[in-house]
Amino acid sequence: MTESLDRRDLLAWAALAALGAVSEVRADESAKPALERVERQAPLGRTLDSKEPRLTDFDNKVVVVSFWASWCAPCRAEFPYLEGLQTAAGDKLQVVSVNIEDRKTFVRISRVLGAELRLLMTYDAEGACAKAFKAPGSLPYTVVLRRDRTVAGIKTGWGGQSLQELLDLVNGALASPT
């Protein structure tokens, strides 16, 4: 019985890894310095109306930046939780959902999702925002920033305890005095 459960767990993990929901650690990535702080002037992509928000637009707020793509199933699974997080936290928090696809795709996605969203949706086809946040290329990639722009935590992938991990990171950042 235990062997079949272990096998199922491994198969589930393998399926999530194949979908990109589990981050993969590579030897060459371990040498990279961890993201500790993001510059206050960091770009956050471009909005549907071509505005270019920056982190400074959200001074005194905890900021959650999530990179995603429409073809990424784990990204789509995370999206409603990010919207719920923005709705629940209100003015104390800003969730920025950064789509990595081109403008044409972003426009179609925005039409489907509608204007009722409370989180900020942007796209980053040029990769300036991804560079500022040292996005690894695996999706979804979510960075939680304290008010002083230090990194409270980074979450790569979606599944299992991801929602609780995200909530813990956000609650910790909201409780932080800086």
C-alpha positions in Angstrom: 0.0 0.0 0.0 2.8 2.5 0.9 4.7 1.6 -2.2 1.6 2.5 -4.4 1.1 5.8 -2.6 4.8 6.7 -3.1 4.5 5.8 -6.7 1.4 8.0 -7.1 3.2 10.8 -5.4 6.1 10.5 -7.7 3.8 10.3 -10.7 1.9 13.4 -9.6 5.2 15.3 -9.0 6.4 14.3 -12.4 3.2 15.5 -14.0 3.5 18.8 -12.3 7.1 19.2 -13.3 6.2 18.5 -16.9 3.7 21.3 -16.7 6.2 23.6 -15.2 4.5 23.7 -11.9 7.5 22.5 -9.9 10.7 24.6 -10.0 13.8 22.8 -11.2 17.1 23.5 -9.5 20.0 23.5 -11.8 23.6 23.6 -10.7 24.4 26.8 -12.7 21.5 28.6 -11.0 22.8 27.9 -7.5 25.7 30.2 -8.1 23.4 33.1 -8.9 22.8 35.6 -6.0 19.3 35.5 -4.6 17.1 38.5 -5.3 17.2 40.5 -2.0 15.9 43.9 -3.0 14.2 45.4 -6.1 15.0 49.0 -7.2 12.3 51.5 -6.4 12.2 52.6 -10.0 11.9 49.1 -11.4 9.5 48.8 -14.3 6.3 46.8 -13.9 5.6 46.3 -17.6 3.0 48.2 -19.7 -0.7 48.4 -19.2 -3.4 48.0 -21.9 -3.5 51.8 -22.3 0.3 51.9 -22.7 1.1 53.4 -19.3 4.4 52.1 -17.7 3.9 51.7 -14.0 6.9 51.5 -11.7 7.3 50.3 -8.1 7.4 53.9 -6.9 3.7 54.1 -7.9 3.0 51.8 -5.0 5.1 53.3 -2.2 4.0 52.3 1.3 2.3 49.2 0.0 3.3 45.6 0.0 3.7 44.5 -3.7 3.1 41.1 -5.2 4.5 40.7 -8.7 3.5 37.5 -10.6 4.9 36.6 -14.0 2.6 34.4 -16.1 1.6 33.4 -19.7 -1.8 32.4 -21.1 -0.4 29.0 -22.2 0.8 28.2 -18.7 -1.8 26.0 -16.9 -0.4 26.6 -13.4 -0.4 30.3 -14.1 -4.1 30.2 -15.0 -4.7 28.2 -11.8 -3.0 30.9 -9.7 -4.7 33.9 -11.3 -8.1 33.8 -9.3 -6.2 33.5 -6.0 -4.1 36.6 -6.9 -7.3 38.5 -7.7 -8.8 37.3 -4.4 -5.7 38.4 -2.5 -5.9 41.9 -4.0 -9.6 42.1 -3.1 -9.1 40.9 0.5 -6.1 43.1 1.2 -7.5 46.3 -0.4 -5.2 49.3 -0.2 -2.5 47.7 1.9 -1.4 45.6 -1.1 -0.9 45.9 -4.8 -0.9 42.7 -6.9 0.7 43.2 -10.3 0.1 40.4 -12.8 2.8 40.6 -15.5 2.1 38.7 -18.7 5.3 37.8 -20.6 3.6 37.5 -24.0 3.3 40.1 -26.8 0.8 43.0 -26.9 -1.6 41.3 -29.3 -2.0 38.3 -27.0 -2.2 40.6 -23.9 -5.0 42.6 -25.5 -7.0 39.4 -26.2 -6.4 38.2 -22.7 -7.5 41.5 -21.2 -10.8 41.4 -23.2 -11.6 37.9 -21.9 -10.8 38.8 -18.3 -12.7 42.1 -18.4 -12.3 45.4 -16.6 -13.6 44.1 -13.3 -10.2 43.0 -12.0 -8.7 44.8 -8.9 -5.2 43.6 -9.6 -3.0 45.5 -12.1 -2.4 43.6 -15.3 0.6 44.5 -17.4 2.6 42.8 -20.2 6.4 42.7 -20.5 7.2 41.5 -24.0 10.6 43.3 -23.9 11.6 41.6 -20.6 12.6 44.8 -18.7 10.4 43.9 -15.7 11.6 40.3 -15.8 15.2 41.5 -15.7 14.5 43.8 -12.7 13.0 40.9 -10.8 15.5 38.3 -12.0 12.7 36.1 -13.3 14.2 32.7 -14.1 12.0 31.8 -17.1 9.9 29.2 -15.3 6.3 30.1 -14.7 4.5 31.1 -12.6 7.1 33.2 -10.8 5.9 35.4 -7.9 7.8 37.9 -5.9 6.5 39.4 -2.6 8.0 42.7 -1.7 7.9 44.5 1.7 7.2 48.2 1.8 11.0 49.0 1.8 11.3 46.9 -1.5 13.2 44.0 0.2 12.1 40.6 -0.9 9.8 38.9 1.6 9.9 35.7 -0.5 9.8 34.2 -4.0 7.4 31.4 -5.1 8.0 29.5 -8.3 5.4 27.2 -9.6 1.9 26.4 -8.4 0.4 23.3 -6.7 0.3 21.6 -3.4 0.9 24.1 -0.6 1.5 27.1 -3.0 -1.6 29.0 -1.8 -0.6 28.7 1.8 3.0 29.7 1.0 1.8 32.8 -0.8 -0.5 33.8 2.0 2.2 33.3 4.6 4.6 35.5 2.5 2.0 38.2 2.1 0.9 38.2 5.7 4.6 38.3 6.8 5.2 41.3 4.5 2.1 43.1 5.7 3.1 42.5 9.4 6.6 43.9 8.7 7.2 47.4 10.1 9.2 48.5 7.1 
